[in-house]
Amino acid sequence: MAILVGLVLSKFVGVYGAKLAYRYSWDETLTMWSLCLPHVAATLAAAIVARRVDLINDAVFNGVIVLMVVTAIAGPILTRQFASQLAVSADLSKPDANEGFHLTDWSYGDQTRRQDQDNLPHRFTIVVPIFNPQVDQYLVETAVLLAHHEAGQIVPLAIARSYAHMDDPILEDDLRTAEPANIHRILVPVRDLMPKTIHTVRFAQLFADAHHAVVTLIHVSDPRTPKAQIAQFKADLAAIVAYNGPQTVDRIKMIAHDDVTQTILRIANNFDLVILRSKRRRIAGGLMVSDVTTQLVRELTCSPVLFGEPHL
């Protein structure tokens, strides 16, 4: 018990010092404290080695085991409790040249970017594969937006099958262009107000403007999230969306639900397109997107667009 109490108090004293030095709020302080509480693998390994060489007795070893169990269980529970109280910073709603998610980053005809492109050894180029008539129009229109923004160029790539006669009717079908697509309602799930998420929202605004469509933003929060925090998140998001550029967002919808995926799937039935942020992570088997995004792409009945940024 003395070991457990000593650990808890020592961790709190250290975090409290950080609170005084950096003026953290109590919610931020307690969140940091709960995050540094769990002691499992390294503590167990050290205790086993120490017991084998008789540096500690059975009583101390048992105390270490109790410490591991208590901190491993209490840490995540306390983190969930305190982290949910963290308020969304109102500063995110204020434009800042250093943040990198202004609408000017996605504006049309940016002369500065055009000048920068002239100085680069390789011009910004988008290669668009032309094969499936059902999606070619989407790809080309998206490429036009990005190429126009970067003052770059588009290179359509059509690979036709080889035939003995160049006037083969099947070859003519392969070279036939697609019919224009109609997109009127776009849904964009918003998880947070990080710059990469805002980039996705900005892209949706420009995409909707090019297609004369409207965008609905949806944020699915934990049912235990305080109402004041949800209201603040909505206000910050509305301020970011309203700052300059195409006003194509007609609604910001806040929903409290435990199942994020099913909530988005249910609402997506009334939309023509869903734009998702592709949040990738490395695993032992290779590269994969988040579990929520993977399930959404598999089960969506409308067209999805995965918006991601390169990992340089």
N, C-alpha and C positions, 0 to 999 in steps of 0.2 A: 504493500500500500504506500509506503514511503517513497518507493521508486516512482510509482504512478503520479503521486501528488507533486513530487519534485519535478518531474518532466512537464506536467501541465503548467505549473507555476513558472518554470524557467522559460518555456515557450511564450507564455503570456507576457512576461517581463520584457523579453526581446522585441515582441511585436508592439508592445506599448511604447517602447523607446522609439520605434519607427513612426508611431502615431504622433508623438510629440515633435519629432524632427521634421516630418513631412506634412503634418496637419491633416492626417487622414480622419475620416469620420469613424464613428464607432462601428457601423456596419462594415466598412472596409477593413477596419482593424480586426474585428472578430472573424471575418472571412479569411484573412491571412493567417490568423491563429489556428483556425480549424483546418486549414490546408496543410499546415506544418505539423499537425498532431500525429498522424499515423506513422507507426514504426513497425515494419514487418520483416522484409527479407534481410536487410543488412543487420538489423538488430538480432534476428534469430541466428544468423550465421555467426556473429560475434559471440553470442551467448553460448552456442554449442562448442565453439573452439575454446572459450574460456573455461567451460565446465570440464572439457576433456583434459585440459592441462592443470586443473584444480586451482584456477584463479578465483573462481566463485564456488560457493556451496550450493546445495540443493534449494535452500530457501531463496537465495538470490535468483537462481535460475527459474524457479517457479514464479517469482515476482516479475521477471522479464516476460514470461509467457502470458501472465495476466495483463501486463502492460500492452503487449501486442494485440491481444484480443480486444481489450477495451478501446484502444486508440484506433484500431482498424474499423471498428463498428461506429464509434462516436464521431470520428473525423468526417466521413461523408454525410452523416446526418446533420451535423452542425453546419457544414459547408452549404448544404441545400437550404437550411433555414436562414442563414445570414446572407448568403449570396443573392437570394431572391429579394432581399430588401434593398439591394444596391440600386440607387436611382440612376436613370439614364442621364448622362451629362448634358445639360442644356447647351454647352459650348458646341456640340456637334451640329446644332441647327444654325450656327453662325458661320458664314463663309470664311475660309482661311486659305490663303494661298499655299500654305504648306501641307494641307490635308490631301490635296490631289483628287478630290471628287467633285469639283465644280462642273457646272454644265458647260462652261467654256472649254473644258477638256473634250467635250463631245460636240462642240459647235460646228456649224456649217461654214465652210470657207475661211478657216482660220489662216490668216496670212502668215503668221509667225511659223506655223507648221509647214506651210508651203515653202518658205524660205529655208527652213531647216532641211527639208527634203532635198532641195537643190544642192545642198552642201554635202549630202551623204553619197558614198561611193555606190550604194545600191538603192534604187528607188523602192519605196514601200509597195509591195505587190501582193495581191490576193489571187490565188488560183482557185477557180470554181469548177468542180467536176460537173459536167452536163451529161446526165444519163437517164435519170428517172423523171419523166414529164410531170409527175404529181408533186415533186418538190423542187424542181429546177428554179421555178419562179421565186420561191422563198429564198433560195440560196443566192440568186443573182441580186435580188433587192437588198438583202442583208449586206452583201459584198459592196454594193453601191454606197450604202451608208458609211461603212467603215473606210472604204477607199477615198470617198469624198472628204471625210474627216481628216484623214492622214495625207491628203493631197497625193494619193498614190494612183495605182492603175489596177485594172482587173484583167486577168488572163483566163478566158473560158477554155476548159479542157474537155474535149469530146473525143472519146475513144470508140470508134465504130468497129464492128466485127468485120473480118475479112471475107469477101465473097469473090467468086470466080468472075462475076459480071458486075461492073460498077453501077449498072442501072437496075440492080436487084431491088424489088419493092420493099424488102425488109430493111435494106440499107437506107432507103428513103424514109422509112418510119423512124430509124435511129437518129436521123438528122432533123426530124420535125421538132419545132419549138413547142414549149408548153403554153397552156392557156393561162391568162392572169388569174391570180388567186384573190379571194375575198376574205379579208380579216377585219373584223369590226370590234371585237372585244378581246382584250389581252389581260391575263391575270399574272401578277408577279408576287410570289411569296417573299416576305421580308423578315428575316430572322433577327437582324441587328442593324445598327447604324454604322458599321465599319465601312471604310472607304471602298473596299471591293464590292460590298453589297450595294452601296450607292451607285457605283459604276453600272451595275446591272439595272438599277432603276432608271438611270440616265439613258442607257441604251434602249430600254423599253419605251421611254418617252419619245425618243427620236424615231424609233421603229413605228410607233403608233402615229406620229406626225406624218411620216412618209406614206402610210396606208390609210390616213384619215380615220383612224381607229381611236378607241379610248382605253385607258389603262385603269385597272383596279388593283390596288395594293392590299395584301392581306398579311396580317401578323397573328400567328397562333401562339398564345402564351400559356404558361402553366396556370391552372385554375387557382392556385394559391398566391399568385402574384398580386400585390396590393393594387387597388384601383387607381390610386394616385400615380403609381409608377406607370401603369398602362396609359393613363391620360397624358402623362409627360412624354412617353414614347411617341404617341400619336401626334402630339403637338410639335415635337422635334422633327418627325418625319414630314409633316405637312409643311413646315418651314423650309426644309431642304428642297422639297418638290416644287414649292412656289417660287424658289429663288431662280429667276431668269429662265429663259428657254421655253420650249413648247409646253403649253399647259394642257397636256393630254390626260392627266390623271383626274378621273371624275369621282373617285371614291377611295377612302382608306378604311378598310374594315378590320376591326380588332375582335378576335375570338379567343375565348378561354376554353381550352380543351386539352385532355391528356394525350390524345392520339393526333399528332400533327399531320401525319400522312393521310389518314382517312378524311380528316377535315378538309384538306386541300383538294382531295379527289372528289369529294361531294360538291364543293363549290365550283370546281373546274368544269363540271358538266354543262355549265351555262356560258362557257367561253370558247372562242375559236382557237386561242393560242395561249400557252403557258410558258413563261420565260423563267428558267431556273438557274440559279447560280451553281456552277459545277465546282464543288469544294472537294478537291482530290487529296488523297493521302496514300502514302507508301505502306505496303504490307509485304509479308514474306513472299506472297505469290505474285507480286507486281504492283500495278497501279489500279486503284479503284476510286469511284466517287462515293459520296456519303450514302449511308443506308437509306435515308429518307429520299434522296434524289433518285437512287436506283429503283426503289419501289414505285415512285411516281412515274418515272419514264416507262416502266413496264405496264402500269395499269391506267394511265391517262387515256381517255377516249378522244381527246383533241390533240392538236399538233404541239409537241414540246420543242423548246429551244434551250440548249445548254449553253450558258454564257460563262466562259472561264478566261483566265489570264495565264500566259505562259510562265513556266517556272524557269527563270534564267539562272 
